[in-house]
Amino acid sequence: MNMFERVLLLSVLLALGMTQARADAWDEWMTAAERESTGIERLSTGEREALYLWLQGFIAGAAAEFDAEQRPPEDSSEIRSRIAGTFRGWTGQTVFRLENGQVWQQRRPSRLMYEAERPEVVIRRNRAGFHSMEVPEAGRSVLVQRIEE
């Protein structure tokens, strides 16, 4: 079973309301080599359940964001500004200060190595209420949240 199939299987189980991880669930989702390399077999039952609950929340959040990114914007409103100063991409928790005075922060871990002076940015809100910031000249966007007016 490849990684996509395992994530899909886990998502289906979660969607069906499975609230407590079975002790052998990890055996179904991972190969023996994966269980050995991750050390999951050394975890206690309680630790495996805690990991399962974390994974459940992570998948639910990732699925919601993926779904939100696929929807068209709620309206045509968008924020256009420029990064104040030198832009060096993003690395995980990057804070973006815009020339209009707003400050935004990266929401999900991802990386972009790109350097530019005062590049234009376009921030759009999707139907789920999440914002993404596009850097048109780089051809990339990142999920962001506003942290200052």
Residue, then its C-alpha position, 0 to 999 in steps of 0.5 A: m500500500n503506497m503512502f497516498e493509499r494509506v492516507l486515504l484509508l486513514s482519512v476514510l476511517l476517521a470520516l467514519g467516526m473511528t474515535q479510538a485507534r486499534a492497537d494493530a492499526w499501525d500494522e495496517w498503515m505502515t510496513a514493518a520497515e516504516r514501523e521500525s524506522t519511526g519507532i512507533e512499536r516502542l510507544s505505549t498504547g497511550e502514546r500511540e493513541a495520542l499520536y493517532l489523535w494528533l494525526q486525526g487533527f492534522i489530516a482534518g486540518a490539511a483536508a480543510e485547507f486543501d478543500a479551501e484552496q480549491r474553492p473560488p474566492e468568496d468575493s473579488s476583494e483582495i489586498r494588493s501591496r508590496i513587501a516592505g524591503t527585501f523579500r527572501g521567500w518563506t521558511g515555515q513561520t515567516v512574518f511578512r511586513l507590507e508597505n500598507g502597514q499590515v503584517w501577515q504570518q505564514r500558516r503552514p510549513s513550506r519553503l520558498m527560496y526567492e529574493a526580490e526587492r519590494p515584490e508585489v503581493v496579492i492576498r485573497r480570502n477563500r470561502a473557508g475564511f483562509h487567506s493566501m498570499e501570492v507573490p506573482e513575480a515568483g509564481r508561488s503562494v503561501l497560506v497566511q494569517r494576519i497578525e497586525e493591522 
